[in-house]
C-alpha cells in the first residue's frame, strides 16, 4: 500500500456580482500534478492535470479562461446558434432569396417558405427536421446541419468566464506567505529542502508512510524544522 501526501486548499469566494458563493477546492499532489473543483450552488466542475510545470496555484493563475473552460466544461462553447431571433429569420429569408435567384426554388415554393419562416416558432427545427411537416425542410437540401447559422454569445460560457475570473482574482489576492506552506510548496519540495539543509540522504525516508524518518533524531529534527518553516501540515499524522 502507498500513501500519497498532498496539499489541499479550500476557498470560498463571496460578494461576486451575479454569482452565488463560489467554492474552490485545490489539491496539489506535487511534481506538477493537481486537481481543482469549482462549485457554485448545485453545479460543480472538476479538472486534473498530470504535468503542470509548477504548482497548482501558479498554473491556475497563468492559463487563460478558454483553456480552463475546455478542461472544466469541455461541452461549453463561446457561441451558440441563434435560431429564435430576428437574425435567424433574416438569415433564412436571405437563403430563400438566394436559392430563388439561382433557380433552385420555384416562385411558389419560395413564397410558401417565406410565409412558413415568418410563422415558425422554431426555425432550426423546421429547416433541419424532415419530419417537421414544413416546406422549410427542403431549403438546405441534404445538409441542413452543415449550415452556418447566425450565432450569439453563449451566456453560460460568459458566466463561467466571470466565475473563473473571480477565482483567479481570489488566488492572486492571497498573501504569498499563506500560499507557500499550503499550496505552492509541494511535499517533494519540502522533503528535498529539509534533506538539502541537513545533508540527509533521501534513502532515509520511509516513503509509504509519508515523511516519517527511520531515525528518531532525524524525525525530531524534521518536525522542528517544519515548525520553523511553517510547514506543519507536512508533519506525519
N, C-alpha and C positions, 0 to 999 in steps of 0.2 A: 504493500500500500504506500502511495506517495501523497504527502500533504503539501499543497502549494500555498504560500503566503502571498496575499495580495493587499493592496492599499485601496480602501474604499472611501468615497466621499459622497455625502448626500446634501443636496442643496434644495432650498425652497425659495423660488423667485416669486415675489408678490408685487402688487401695485404696478402691473404692466397693463397698459391701456388695452381694453377689449379682450383681455385674457383672464381666465381663472388662474389660481396659483399653479405655477409650473414646478413640478418635482423632477429633480435630476439626480440619478444615481450613476456614479462613475466607479468603475472597478479597474484599477491599474495593476496588471499582473507582472509588470516589469519586462525587460527585454523587448520593448516596443510592442507589447501586447496589451489590449484593453477592451473594455465594453462600456457602452453608455446606454442608459434607458431614460427617455424623456416622457413624462406623464402629465397630462392636463385633463382634469375631471375624469372621464371614463375612458379616454383614449391614451394609448401608450405606444411608443416606438422604440425599438432596440436595434443596435448595430454593434458589431465587434470587429476588431482588426488584429491581425497577427504580425504585422510589420509596419509600425507607425513611424519608426525612425526617431523616437523620442518618447516623452511622457504623454499620457492621455490628454492632460490639460493643455499642454503645448500644441498637440495635434489638433484638438478641437478649436483652438483659438486662431489657428493659421489657415485651415482649409476653408473653402467658400461654401456658401449655402447650397449651391447646385450639387456639389459633391456629397455633402451631408444628407441632403434630402434623397439623393439617389441611393444612399445606404440605408437610411431610416425608413423611407417610404418609397420604394422603387416604382410603385404604380402611380405615383403622383406626378403630374406633368404641369409645366408652367402655363400652358394654354389648353383650352377645351373648345370643341366645336360650338359655334353659336348657331343653333337651329331654331331658336324661338324669337329672335329679334327681327327688327326691320332689315338688318343687314342680310340675314338669311333669305328673306323674301326678295330683296333686291337681287341677290346672287342668283336665285332660281329664275327670276324673270329675265335676267340678262342671259342666262344659259338657254332659256326657251327662245329668246330673240336670236341668239347666235345660231342655234340649230335651224331655226326657221329660215334665216338668211342663207344658210348652207344648203337648204333644200332637204334637210333630214326630216323635218316635220312639215306636215301639211298645214294650211292655214287654219282649218277647222280644229285639228288636234292642238295646235299651238294656242288657240283661243281657249279651248277647254282646259289645257294645262294651266294657263294663266289664271283662269277662274278658280280652279281647284287649289292653286297655290295661295290665292288670296283668302280662301275659306279654310285652309288647312290649320289645324291646331298643332300638328307635328310634322313639319316639312321633311325632316330627316327620315322619319318612318315612311311617309308617303312616297318619297323618292327612292328609298332603298329597299323597301319590302314589297316584293312582287304580289304578296297576298293581301296588301292593304286595300285593294279594290280601286285605287286611284290611278288615273291615267299618267300621273307623275312618275309612276314606276317605270315608264318607258323612256323617260328623259335622258338618263345616263346609260342606256343600253345595258350591256352585260357587266359593267364595272362601276356600280353606284358607290361602293365603299372606297374606291380609289380617288374619289373627287376631293379636291382641296376646298372644303367648306370654310366659310369665314370663322375665325377663331376669336376668342376673348380670353382675357386673363383669368386663370383658374383661381377663384377666391380661396380655395383650400390650400393651394400652393403658396399664395401670398401670406396666408395666416401661418403656415409652417415657417416661412422665412422670418416673419415677425417673432415667432416663438424662439427660433434659433438665434436671432439677433439678441434677444433678451438673455438667453442662456450664455452666449458668448460675452456679453457685457458683464454679466454677473461673475463669470470666471475671471475676467480681466480685472474686476474690482477687488478681488480677494487679495489681501496682502501676501507678498511672496513668502514671508516667514511662516504664514499659516499653511500655504500650499506645499512648501518644501517637505515637511515631515509627513504630510498626508498623501500627496499625490506625486509631486514632481520627483521625489526620491524613491526609486524602486527598491524592493527588498535586496536584489542583487547588488545594487549600488551601495546600500548601507553595509552589507557584508564586506564588499571589496574595500570600502573606505576604512572600516574598522581594521581589517586584516593588514591593510597597507600601513596604517599608522603604527600598529603594534607588531609589524613584521611577523604575522601569524600565517602559517601555511594553510591554504584552502582545504587541505585534506583533513584538517581537524574538525571540520563542520560535519555534523550528522544530518545530512540533507533531509531525510524522510521525517524528521521531527522539527523542521523549521530551523531556528537559529540556535538551538541548544548545542553547546560545545562539549566534547568529551571531557576536557579538563575543567575541574571545578573552578580553578583560579582564572582560567580564560573566560568561563561563563560569568564570573563575578565582574571581571574587567569589562566584558561586553555590556552587561547591564548598567554599570556605572557610566560607561561611555555613551550609551543610548540616552540615559537621563540627561547627561550634559549636553548632548546634541539635540535634545527634544525629539528623539526617535523612539519614544516609549512604546508606540504602537507596534514596534517590531519585536518587542520582548516576547520570549516564549510564554504561552499561557500556562 
